[in-house]
Amino acid sequence: MVCDGAKSSCAAKIASAVDAAIMAYTLESANHCFQPGEGLVKENVEDTIRNMGYVGRVGMKDTDVTILNLMIDQQQAD
């Protein structure tokens, strides 16, 4: 999910986040969890958070520029 600055879609993004939180709680209550090696999940929470931080900090750089260019109608030709 990315923030594109569209105010009217923020409520849908919040609803999706709340739904994900409820699903996570439901899974945890049933003693289910994702295992290390499934996607970005690592052996401990610190390393998993580090992976997510890397995605946000490094992986999303081009995405941020692309979204901003689309929002100001400065699309680059493929």
PDB file of N, CA, C and O in Angstrom:
ATOM      1  N   MET A   1       0.850  -1.159   0.000  1.00  0.00           N
ATOM      2  CA  MET A   1       0.000   0.000   0.000  1.00  0.00           C
ATOM      3  C   MET A   1       0.900   1.228   0.000  1.00  0.00           C
ATOM      4  O   MET A   1       1.868   1.298   0.758  1.00  0.00           O
ATOM      5  N   VAL A   2       0.584   2.169  -0.832  1.00  0.00           N
ATOM      6  CA  VAL A   2       1.367   3.397  -0.896  1.00  0.00           C
ATOM      7  C   VAL A   2       0.470   4.599  -0.651  1.00  0.00           C
ATOM      8  O   VAL A   2      -0.720   4.585  -0.968  1.00  0.00           O
ATOM      9  N   CYS A   3       1.060   5.627  -0.085  1.00  0.00           N
ATOM     10  CA  CYS A   3       0.343   6.883   0.109  1.00  0.00           C
ATOM     11  C   CYS A   3       0.536   7.708  -1.145  1.00  0.00           C
ATOM     12  O   CYS A   3       1.666   7.981  -1.553  1.00  0.00           O
ATOM     13  N   ASP A   4      -0.565   8.104  -1.754  1.00  0.00           N
ATOM     14  CA  ASP A   4      -0.484   8.910  -2.965  1.00  0.00           C
ATOM     15  C   ASP A   4      -1.034  10.315  -2.765  1.00  0.00           C
ATOM     16  O   ASP A   4      -1.180  11.072  -3.725  1.00  0.00           O
ATOM     17  N   GLY A   5      -1.336  10.656  -1.536  1.00  0.00           N
ATOM     18  CA  GLY A   5      -1.826  11.996  -1.255  1.00  0.00           C
ATOM     19  C   GLY A   5      -3.301  12.208  -1.547  1.00  0.00           C
ATOM     20  O   GLY A   5      -3.813  13.316  -1.386  1.00  0.00           O
ATOM     21  N   ALA A   6      -3.987  11.159  -1.975  1.00  0.00           N
ATOM     22  CA  ALA A   6      -5.416  11.281  -2.302  1.00  0.00           C
ATOM     23  C   ALA A   6      -6.234  11.180  -1.021  1.00  0.00           C
ATOM     24  O   ALA A   6      -6.383  10.095  -0.460  1.00  0.00           O
ATOM     25  N   LYS A   7      -6.742  12.265  -0.576  1.00  0.00           N
ATOM     26  CA  LYS A   7      -7.446  12.318   0.709  1.00  0.00           C
ATOM     27  C   LYS A   7      -8.643  11.377   0.778  1.00  0.00           C
ATOM     28  O   LYS A   7      -8.877  10.754   1.814  1.00  0.00           O
ATOM     29  N   SER A   8      -9.397  11.265  -0.302  1.00  0.00           N
ATOM     30  CA  SER A   8     -10.605  10.445  -0.258  1.00  0.00           C
ATOM     31  C   SER A   8     -10.306   8.950  -0.157  1.00  0.00           C
ATOM     32  O   SER A   8     -11.151   8.186   0.311  1.00  0.00           O
ATOM     33  N   SER A   9      -9.125   8.524  -0.586  1.00  0.00           N
ATOM     34  CA  SER A   9      -8.800   7.095  -0.495  1.00  0.00           C
ATOM     35  C   SER A   9      -8.150   6.729   0.838  1.00  0.00           C
ATOM     36  O   SER A   9      -7.912   5.551   1.107  1.00  0.00           O
ATOM     37  N   CYS A  10      -7.865   7.712   1.660  1.00  0.00           N
ATOM     38  CA  CYS A  10      -7.233   7.435   2.953  1.00  0.00           C
ATOM     39  C   CYS A  10      -8.112   6.556   3.843  1.00  0.00           C
ATOM     40  O   CYS A  10      -7.599   5.674   4.533  1.00  0.00           O
ATOM     41  N   ALA A  11      -9.404   6.780   3.837  1.00  0.00           N
ATOM     42  CA  ALA A  11     -10.310   5.983   4.668  1.00  0.00           C
ATOM     43  C   ALA A  11     -10.257   4.509   4.274  1.00  0.00           C
ATOM     44  O   ALA A  11     -10.302   3.637   5.142  1.00  0.00           O
ATOM     45  N   ALA A  12     -10.163   4.225   2.989  1.00  0.00           N
ATOM     46  CA  ALA A  12     -10.066   2.834   2.540  1.00  0.00           C
ATOM     47  C   ALA A  12      -8.749   2.218   2.987  1.00  0.00           C
ATOM     48  O   ALA A  12      -8.704   1.043   3.349  1.00  0.00           O
ATOM     49  N   LYS A  13      -7.688   2.997   2.966  1.00  0.00           N
ATOM     50  CA  LYS A  13      -6.381   2.499   3.406  1.00  0.00           C
ATOM     51  C   LYS A  13      -6.400   2.223   4.909  1.00  0.00           C
ATOM     52  O   LYS A  13      -5.838   1.229   5.368  1.00  0.00           O
ATOM     53  N   ILE A  14      -7.042   3.099   5.667  1.00  0.00           N
ATOM     54  CA  ILE A  14      -7.166   2.890   7.113  1.00  0.00           C
ATOM     55  C   ILE A  14      -7.993   1.644   7.386  1.00  0.00           C
ATOM     56  O   ILE A  14      -7.639   0.845   8.253  1.00  0.00           O
ATOM     57  N   ALA A  15      -9.089   1.468   6.658  1.00  0.00           N
ATOM     58  CA  ALA A  15      -9.933   0.285   6.838  1.00  0.00           C
ATOM     59  C   ALA A  15      -9.153  -0.989   6.523  1.00  0.00           C
ATOM     60  O   ALA A  15      -9.309  -1.994   7.215  1.00  0.00           O
ATOM     61  N   SER A  16      -8.326  -0.958   5.500  1.00  0.00           N
ATOM     62  CA  SER A  16      -7.500  -2.121   5.155  1.00  0.00           C
ATOM     63  C   SER A  16      -6.508  -2.433   6.266  1.00  0.00           C
ATOM     64  O   SER A  16      -6.283  -3.597   6.595  1.00  0.00           O
ATOM     65  N   ALA A  17      -5.918  -1.398   6.841  1.00  0.00           N
ATOM     66  CA  ALA A  17      -4.961  -1.596   7.938  1.00  0.00           C
ATOM     67  C   ALA A  17      -5.656  -2.176   9.167  1.00  0.00           C
ATOM     68  O   ALA A  17      -5.111  -3.064   9.822  1.00  0.00           O
ATOM     69  N   VAL A  18      -6.851  -1.685   9.486  1.00  0.00           N
ATOM     70  CA  VAL A  18      -7.608  -2.209  10.624  1.00  0.00           C
ATOM     71  C   VAL A  18      -7.981  -3.672  10.374  1.00  0.00           C
ATOM     72  O   VAL A  18      -7.887  -4.503  11.277  1.00  0.00           O
ATOM     73  N   ASP A  19      -8.401  -3.981   9.157  1.00  0.00           N
ATOM     74  CA  ASP A  19      -8.736  -5.358   8.805  1.00  0.00           C
ATOM     75  C   ASP A  19      -7.517  -6.271   8.968  1.00  0.00           C
ATOM     76  O   ASP A  19      -7.639  -7.384   9.481  1.00  0.00           O
ATOM     77  N   ALA A  20      -6.354  -5.805   8.536  1.00  0.00           N
ATOM     78  CA  ALA A  20      -5.128  -6.597   8.680  1.00  0.00           C
ATOM     79  C   ALA A  20      -4.783  -6.808  10.151  1.00  0.00           C
ATOM     80  O   ALA A  20      -4.331  -7.888  10.534  1.00  0.00           O
ATOM     81  N   ALA A  21      -4.993  -5.792  10.970  1.00  0.00           N
ATOM     82  CA  ALA A  21      -4.725  -5.918  12.402  1.00  0.00           C
ATOM     83  C   ALA A  21      -5.665  -6.935  13.055  1.00  0.00           C
ATOM     84  O   ALA A  21      -5.243  -7.729  13.896  1.00  0.00           O
ATOM     85  N   ILE A  22      -6.924  -6.903  12.667  1.00  0.00           N
ATOM     86  CA  ILE A  22      -7.891  -7.865  13.215  1.00  0.00           C
ATOM     87  C   ILE A  22      -7.527  -9.285  12.777  1.00  0.00           C
ATOM     88  O   ILE A  22      -7.598 -10.221  13.573  1.00  0.00           O
ATOM     89  N   MET A  23      -7.139  -9.440  11.512  1.00  0.00           N
ATOM     90  CA  MET A  23      -6.733 -10.756  11.037  1.00  0.00           C
ATOM     91  C   MET A  23      -5.494 -11.245  11.791  1.00  0.00           C
ATOM     92  O   MET A  23      -5.421 -12.419  12.156  1.00  0.00           O
ATOM     93  N   ALA A  24      -4.526 -10.366  12.028  1.00  0.00           N
ATOM     94  CA  ALA A  24      -3.319 -10.743  12.774  1.00  0.00           C
ATOM     95  C   ALA A  24      -3.684 -11.183  14.185  1.00  0.00           C
ATOM     96  O   ALA A  24      -3.146 -12.173  14.682  1.00  0.00           O
ATOM     97  N   TYR A  25      -4.584 -10.466  14.829  1.00  0.00           N
ATOM     98  CA  TYR A  25      -5.024 -10.837  16.172  1.00  0.00           C
ATOM     99  C   TYR A  25      -5.725 -12.196  16.163  1.00  0.00           C
ATOM    100  O   TYR A  25      -5.487 -13.034  17.032  1.00  0.00           O
ATOM    101  N   THR A  26      -6.593 -12.400  15.167  1.00  0.00           N
ATOM    102  CA  THR A  26      -7.315 -13.665  15.052  1.00  0.00           C
ATOM    103  C   THR A  26      -6.346 -14.831  14.844  1.00  0.00           C
ATOM    104  O   THR A  26      -6.494 -15.883  15.466  1.00  0.00           O
ATOM    105  N   LEU A  27      -5.365 -14.644  13.976  1.00  0.00           N
ATOM    106  CA  LEU A  27      -4.368 -15.694  13.748  1.00  0.00           C
ATOM    107  C   LEU A  27      -3.570 -15.978  15.017  1.00  0.00           C
ATOM    108  O   LEU A  27      -3.339 -17.136  15.365  1.00  0.00           O
ATOM    109  N   GLU A  28      -3.154 -14.926  15.701  1.00  0.00           N
ATOM    110  CA  GLU A  28      -2.363 -15.091  16.929  1.00  0.00           C
ATOM    111  C   GLU A  28      -3.192 -15.782  18.000  1.00  0.00           C
ATOM    112  O   GLU A  28      -2.675 -16.624  18.734  1.00  0.00           O
ATOM    113  N   SER A  29      -4.453 -15.442  18.098  1.00  0.00           N
ATOM    114  CA  SER A  29      -5.332 -16.058  19.096  1.00  0.00           C
ATOM    115  C   SER A  29      -5.483 -17.558  18.850  1.00  0.00           C
ATOM    116  O   SER A  29      -5.684 -18.329  19.788  1.00  0.00           O
ATOM    117  N   ALA A  30      -5.385 -17.966  17.583  1.00  0.00           N
ATOM    118  CA  ALA A  30      -5.476 -19.380  17.227  1.00  0.00           C
ATOM    119  C   ALA A  30      -4.094 -20.033  17.193  1.00  0.00           C
ATOM    120  O   ALA A  30      -3.941 -21.164  16.732  1.00  0.00           O
ATOM    121  N   ASN A  31      -3.083 -19.298  17.693  1.00  0.00           N
ATOM    122  CA  ASN A  31      -1.707 -19.793  17.775  1.00  0.00           C
ATOM    123  C   ASN A  31      -1.105 -20.082  16.387  1.00  0.00           C
ATOM    124  O   ASN A  31      -0.330 -21.024  16.222  1.00  0.00           O
ATOM    125  N   HIS A  32      -1.473 -19.265  15.407  1.00  0.00           N
ATOM    126  CA  HIS A  32      -0.901 -19.362  14.062  1.00  0.00           C
ATOM    127  C   HIS A  32       0.029 -18.178  13.849  1.00  0.00           C
ATOM    128  O   HIS A  32      -0.233 -17.077  14.331  1.00  0.00           O
ATOM    129  N   CYS A  33       1.109 -18.410  13.129  1.00  0.00           N
ATOM    130  CA  CYS A  33       2.014 -17.307  12.818  1.00  0.00           C
ATOM    131  C   CYS A  33       2.790 -17.630  11.546  1.00  0.00           C
ATOM    132  O   CYS A  33       2.850 -18.782  11.117  1.00  0.00           O
ATOM    133  N   PHE A  34       3.371 -16.619  10.960  1.00  0.00           N
ATOM    134  CA  PHE A  34       4.227 -16.811   9.802  1.00  0.00           C
ATOM    135  C   PHE A  34       5.589 -17.267  10.297  1.00  0.00           C
ATOM    136  O   PHE A  34       6.052 -16.840  11.354  1.00  0.00           O
ATOM    137  N   GLN A  35       6.216 -18.127   9.536  1.00  0.00           N
ATOM    138  CA  GLN A  35       7.499 -18.691   9.928  1.00  0.00           C
ATOM    139  C   GLN A  35       8.650 -17.915   9.279  1.00  0.00           C
ATOM    140  O   GLN A  35       8.477 -17.324   8.213  1.00  0.00           O
ATOM    141  N   PRO A  36       9.817 -17.917   9.918  1.00  0.00           N
ATOM    142  CA  PRO A  36      10.992 -17.281   9.307  1.00  0.00           C
ATOM    143  C   PRO A  36      11.216 -17.823   7.898  1.00  0.00           C
ATOM    144  O   PRO A  36      11.112 -19.026   7.661  1.00  0.00           O
ATOM    145  N   GLY A  37      11.519 -16.935   6.983  1.00  0.00           N
ATOM    146  CA  GLY A  37      11.726 -17.327   5.590  1.00  0.00           C
ATOM    147  C   GLY A  37      10.500 -17.129   4.723  1.00  0.00           C
ATOM    148  O   GLY A  37      10.591 -17.209   3.498  1.00  0.00           O
ATOM    149  N   GLU A  38       9.352 -16.872   5.339  1.00  0.00           N
ATOM    150  CA  GLU A  38       8.141 -16.581   4.575  1.00  0.00           C
ATOM    151  C   GLU A  38       8.118 -15.084   4.279  1.00  0.00           C
ATOM    152  O   GLU A  38       7.768 -14.267   5.131  1.00  0.00           O
ATOM    153  N   GLY A  39       8.492 -14.755   3.075  1.00  0.00           N
ATOM    154  CA  GLY A  39       8.557 -13.341   2.707  1.00  0.00           C
ATOM    155  C   GLY A  39       9.672 -12.637   3.451  1.00  0.00           C
ATOM    156  O   GLY A  39      10.819 -13.085   3.427  1.00  0.00           O
ATOM    157  N   LEU A  40       9.348 -11.545   4.109  1.00  0.00           N
ATOM    158  CA  LEU A  40      10.349 -10.746   4.809  1.00  0.00           C
ATOM    159  C   LEU A  40      10.506 -11.151   6.274  1.00  0.00           C
ATOM    160  O   LEU A  40      11.301 -10.554   7.001  1.00  0.00           O
ATOM    161  N   VAL A  41       9.755 -12.156   6.708  1.00  0.00           N
ATOM    162  CA  VAL A  41       9.787 -12.590   8.106  1.00  0.00           C
ATOM    163  C   VAL A  41      11.125 -13.252   8.411  1.00  0.00           C
ATOM    164  O   VAL A  41      11.575 -14.131   7.676  1.00  0.00           O
ATOM    165  N   LYS A  42      11.750 -12.826   9.490  1.00  0.00           N
ATOM    166  CA  LYS A  42      13.030 -13.375   9.931  1.00  0.00           C
ATOM    167  C   LYS A  42      12.862 -14.099  11.265  1.00  0.00           C
ATOM    168  O   LYS A  42      11.745 -14.265  11.754  1.00  0.00           O
ATOM    169  N   GLU A  43      13.959 -14.518  11.835  1.00  0.00           N
ATOM    170  CA  GLU A  43      13.957 -15.283  13.088  1.00  0.00           C
ATOM    171  C   GLU A  43      13.423 -14.482  14.277  1.00  0.00           C
ATOM    172  O   GLU A  43      12.881 -15.061  15.219  1.00  0.00           O
ATOM    173  N   ASN A  44      13.571 -13.157  14.240  1.00  0.00           N
ATOM    174  CA  ASN A  44      13.107 -12.341  15.364  1.00  0.00           C
ATOM    175  C   ASN A  44      12.477 -11.049  14.841  1.00  0.00           C
ATOM    176  O   ASN A  44      12.653 -10.674  13.682  1.00  0.00           O
ATOM    177  N   VAL A  45      11.755 -10.393  15.712  1.00  0.00           N
ATOM    178  CA  VAL A  45      11.007  -9.199  15.315  1.00  0.00           C
ATOM    179  C   VAL A  45      11.930  -8.063  14.884  1.00  0.00           C
ATOM    180  O   VAL A  45      11.594  -7.308  13.972  1.00  0.00           O
ATOM    181  N   GLU A  46      13.087  -7.934  15.528  1.00  0.00           N
ATOM    182  CA  GLU A  46      14.009  -6.855  15.174  1.00  0.00           C
ATOM    183  C   GLU A  46      14.492  -6.982  13.729  1.00  0.00           C
ATOM    184  O   GLU A  46      14.543  -5.994  12.996  1.00  0.00           O
ATOM    185  N   ASP A  47      14.851  -8.220  13.321  1.00  0.00           N
ATOM    186  CA  ASP A  47      15.318  -8.424  11.956  1.00  0.00           C
ATOM    187  C   ASP A  47      14.186  -8.268  10.942  1.00  0.00           C
ATOM    188  O   ASP A  47      14.408  -7.793   9.829  1.00  0.00           O
ATOM    189  N   THR A  48      12.985  -8.662  11.322  1.00  0.00           N
ATOM    190  CA  THR A  48      11.825  -8.478  10.442  1.00  0.00           C
ATOM    191  C   THR A  48      11.560  -6.991  10.243  1.00  0.00           C
ATOM    192  O   THR A  48      11.320  -6.553   9.118  1.00  0.00           O
ATOM    193  N   ILE A  49      11.601  -6.213  11.316  1.00  0.00           N
ATOM    194  CA  ILE A  49      11.410  -4.762  11.228  1.00  0.00           C
ATOM    195  C   ILE A  49      12.526  -4.139  10.396  1.00  0.00           C
ATOM    196  O   ILE A  49      12.274  -3.222   9.613  1.00  0.00           O
ATOM    197  N   ARG A  50      13.748  -4.622  10.554  1.00  0.00           N
ATOM    198  CA  ARG A  50      14.878  -4.125   9.766  1.00  0.00           C
ATOM    199  C   ARG A  50      14.605  -4.357   8.269  1.00  0.00           C
ATOM    200  O   ARG A  50      14.876  -3.477   7.452  1.00  0.00           O
ATOM    201  N   ASN A  51      14.076  -5.526   7.908  1.00  0.00           N
ATOM    202  CA  ASN A  51      13.735  -5.799   6.510  1.00  0.00           C
ATOM    203  C   ASN A  51      12.686  -4.817   6.005  1.00  0.00           C
ATOM    204  O   ASN A  51      12.812  -4.273   4.908  1.00  0.00           O
ATOM    205  N   MET A  52      11.651  -4.592   6.809  1.00  0.00           N
ATOM    206  CA  MET A  52      10.595  -3.671   6.396  1.00  0.00           C
ATOM    207  C   MET A  52      11.137  -2.248   6.245  1.00  0.00           C
ATOM    208  O   MET A  52      10.759  -1.528   5.320  1.00  0.00           O
ATOM    209  N   GLY A  53      12.008  -1.856   7.144  1.00  0.00           N
ATOM    210  CA  GLY A  53      12.637  -0.538   7.051  1.00  0.00           C
ATOM    211  C   GLY A  53      13.452  -0.390   5.782  1.00  0.00           C
ATOM    212  O   GLY A  53      13.440   0.665   5.148  1.00  0.00           O
ATOM    213  N   TYR A  54      14.162  -1.449   5.410  1.00  0.00           N
ATOM    214  CA  TYR A  54      14.962  -1.425   4.183  1.00  0.00           C
ATOM    215  C   TYR A  54      14.067  -1.260   2.959  1.00  0.00           C
ATOM    216  O   TYR A  54      14.374  -0.485   2.054  1.00  0.00           O
ATOM    217  N   VAL A  55      12.968  -1.988   2.942  1.00  0.00           N
ATOM    218  CA  VAL A  55      12.026  -1.859   1.822  1.00  0.00           C
ATOM    219  C   VAL A  55      11.524  -0.420   1.727  1.00  0.00           C
ATOM    220  O   VAL A  55      11.485   0.158   0.641  1.00  0.00           O
ATOM    221  N   GLY A  56      11.142   0.153   2.863  1.00  0.00           N
ATOM    222  CA  GLY A  56      10.636   1.525   2.865  1.00  0.00           C
ATOM    223  C   GLY A  56      11.690   2.555   2.517  1.00  0.00           C
ATOM    224  O   GLY A  56      11.419   3.514   1.795  1.00  0.00           O
ATOM    225  N   ARG A  57      12.889   2.357   3.030  1.00  0.00           N
ATOM    226  CA  ARG A  57      13.952   3.343   2.857  1.00  0.00           C
ATOM    227  C   ARG A  57      14.624   3.238   1.490  1.00  0.00           C
ATOM    228  O   ARG A  57      14.873   4.261   0.852  1.00  0.00           O
ATOM    229  N   VAL A  58      14.918   2.044   1.036  1.00  0.00           N
ATOM    230  CA  VAL A  58      15.659   1.841  -0.212  1.00  0.00           C
ATOM    231  C   VAL A  58      14.739   1.438  -1.357  1.00  0.00           C
ATOM    232  O   VAL A  58      14.800   2.002  -2.450  1.00  0.00           O
ATOM    233  N   GLY A  59      13.890   0.456  -1.090  1.00  0.00           N
ATOM    234  CA  GLY A  59      13.060  -0.091  -2.159  1.00  0.00           C
ATOM    235  C   GLY A  59      12.002   0.851  -2.696  1.00  0.00           C
ATOM    236  O   GLY A  59      11.580   0.719  -3.844  1.00  0.00           O
ATOM    237  N   MET A  60      11.573   1.791  -1.887  1.00  0.00           N
ATOM    238  CA  MET A  60      10.477   2.672  -2.306  1.00  0.00           C
ATOM    239  C   MET A  60      10.954   4.003  -2.894  1.00  0.00           C
ATOM    240  O   MET A  60      10.123   4.831  -3.268  1.00  0.00           O
ATOM    241  N   LYS A  61      12.264   4.230  -2.986  1.00  0.00           N
ATOM    242  CA  LYS A  61      12.753   5.515  -3.508  1.00  0.00           C
ATOM    243  C   LYS A  61      12.203   5.802  -4.896  1.00  0.00           C
ATOM    244  O   LYS A  61      11.641   6.870  -5.134  1.00  0.00           O
ATOM    245  N   ASP A  62      12.363   4.857  -5.809  1.00  0.00           N
ATOM    246  CA  ASP A  62      11.857   5.067  -7.170  1.00  0.00           C
ATOM    247  C   ASP A  62      10.336   5.158  -7.187  1.00  0.00           C
ATOM    248  O   ASP A  62       9.768   5.902  -7.985  1.00  0.00           O
ATOM    249  N   THR A  63       9.678   4.408  -6.315  1.00  0.00           N
ATOM    250  CA  THR A  63       8.215   4.454  -6.242  1.00  0.00           C
ATOM    251  C   THR A  63       7.743   5.846  -5.836  1.00  0.00           C
ATOM    252  O   THR A  63       6.790   6.374  -6.410  1.00  0.00           O
ATOM    253  N   ASP A  64       8.404   6.436  -4.852  1.00  0.00           N
ATOM    254  CA  ASP A  64       8.034   7.791  -4.414  1.00  0.00           C
ATOM    255  C   ASP A  64       8.140   8.787  -5.563  1.00  0.00           C
ATOM    256  O   ASP A  64       7.237   9.595  -5.778  1.00  0.00           O
ATOM    257  N   VAL A  65       9.241   8.725  -6.298  1.00  0.00           N
ATOM    258  CA  VAL A  65       9.447   9.641  -7.430  1.00  0.00           C
ATOM    259  C   VAL A  65       8.389   9.397  -8.500  1.00  0.00           C
ATOM    260  O   VAL A  65       7.833  10.347  -9.053  1.00  0.00           O
ATOM    261  N   THR A  66       8.110   8.139  -8.793  1.00  0.00           N
ATOM    262  CA  THR A  66       7.108   7.805  -9.806  1.00  0.00           C
ATOM    263  C   THR A  66       5.734   8.340  -9.418  1.00  0.00           C
ATOM    264  O   THR A  66       5.043   8.935 -10.245  1.00  0.00           O
ATOM    265  N   ILE A  67       5.336   8.133  -8.168  1.00  0.00           N
ATOM    266  CA  ILE A  67       4.032   8.622  -7.708  1.00  0.00           C
ATOM    267  C   ILE A  67       3.962  10.142  -7.800  1.00  0.00           C
ATOM    268  O   ILE A  67       2.967  10.691  -8.274  1.00  0.00           O
ATOM    269  N   LEU A  68       4.994  10.811  -7.357  1.00  0.00           N
ATOM    270  CA  LEU A  68       5.002  12.281  -7.429  1.00  0.00           C
ATOM    271  C   LEU A  68       4.924  12.753  -8.874  1.00  0.00           C
ATOM    272  O   LEU A  68       4.190  13.695  -9.174  1.00  0.00           O
ATOM    273  N   ASN A  69       5.666  12.116  -9.772  1.00  0.00           N
ATOM    274  CA  ASN A  69       5.609  12.506 -11.186  1.00  0.00           C
ATOM    275  C   ASN A  69       4.223  12.289 -11.770  1.00  0.00           C
ATOM    276  O   ASN A  69       3.734  13.129 -12.526  1.00  0.00           O
ATOM    277  N   LEU A  70       3.585  11.184 -11.435  1.00  0.00           N
ATOM    278  CA  LEU A  70       2.224  10.939 -11.914  1.00  0.00           C
ATOM    279  C   LEU A  70       1.257  11.984 -11.379  1.00  0.00           C
ATOM    280  O   LEU A  70       0.361  12.436 -12.092  1.00  0.00           O
ATOM    281  N   MET A  71       1.443  12.363 -10.127  1.00  0.00           N
ATOM    282  CA  MET A  71       0.527  13.330  -9.518  1.00  0.00           C
ATOM    283  C   MET A  71       0.671  14.716 -10.148  1.00  0.00           C
ATOM    284  O   MET A  71      -0.292  15.482 -10.166  1.00  0.00           O
ATOM    285  N   ILE A  72       1.843  15.047 -10.659  1.00  0.00           N
ATOM    286  CA  ILE A  72       2.019  16.357 -11.290  1.00  0.00           C
ATOM    287  C   ILE A  72       2.088  16.234 -12.816  1.00  0.00           C
ATOM    288  O   ILE A  72       2.541  17.143 -13.511  1.00  0.00           O
ATOM    289  N   ASP A  73       1.619  15.070 -13.318  1.00  0.00           N
ATOM    290  CA  ASP A  73       1.514  14.825 -14.763  1.00  0.00           C
ATOM    291  C   ASP A  73       2.848  14.972 -15.499  1.00  0.00           C
ATOM    292  O   ASP A  73       2.894  15.523 -16.599  1.00  0.00           O
ATOM    293  N   GLN A  74       3.908  14.492 -14.907  1.00  0.00           N
ATOM    294  CA  GLN A  74       5.213  14.498 -15.575  1.00  0.00           C
ATOM    295  C   GLN A  74       5.686  13.070 -15.792  1.00  0.00           C
ATOM    296  O   GLN A  74       6.775  12.687 -15.365  1.00  0.00           O
ATOM    297  N   GLN A  75       4.854  12.297 -16.457  1.00  0.00           N
ATOM    298  CA  GLN A  75       5.188  10.910 -16.713  1.00  0.00           C
ATOM    299  C   GLN A  75       6.352  10.824 -17.695  1.00  0.00           C
ATOM    300  O   GLN A  75       6.454  11.605 -18.641  1.00  0.00           O
ATOM    301  N   GLN A  76       7.218   9.856 -17.443  1.00  0.00           N
ATOM    302  CA  GLN A  76       8.317   9.609 -18.369  1.00  0.00           C
ATOM    303  C   GLN A  76       7.890   8.524 -19.348  1.00  0.00           C
ATOM    304  O   GLN A  76       7.215   7.567 -18.967  1.00  0.00           O
ATOM    305  N   ALA A  77       8.273   8.670 -20.579  1.00  0.00           N
ATOM    306  CA  ALA A  77       7.944   7.659 -21.589  1.00  0.00           C
ATOM    307  C   ALA A  77       8.739   6.394 -21.309  1.00  0.00           C
ATOM    308  O   ALA A  77       9.897   6.452 -20.898  1.00  0.00           O
ATOM    309  N   ASP A  78       8.098   5.241 -21.538  1.00  0.00           N
ATOM    310  CA  ASP A  78       8.793   3.969 -21.338  1.00  0.00           C
ATOM    311  C   ASP A  78       9.844   3.725 -22.376  1.00  0.00           C
ATOM    312  O   ASP A  78      10.517   2.695 -22.343  1.00  0.00           O
TER     313      ASP A  78
END
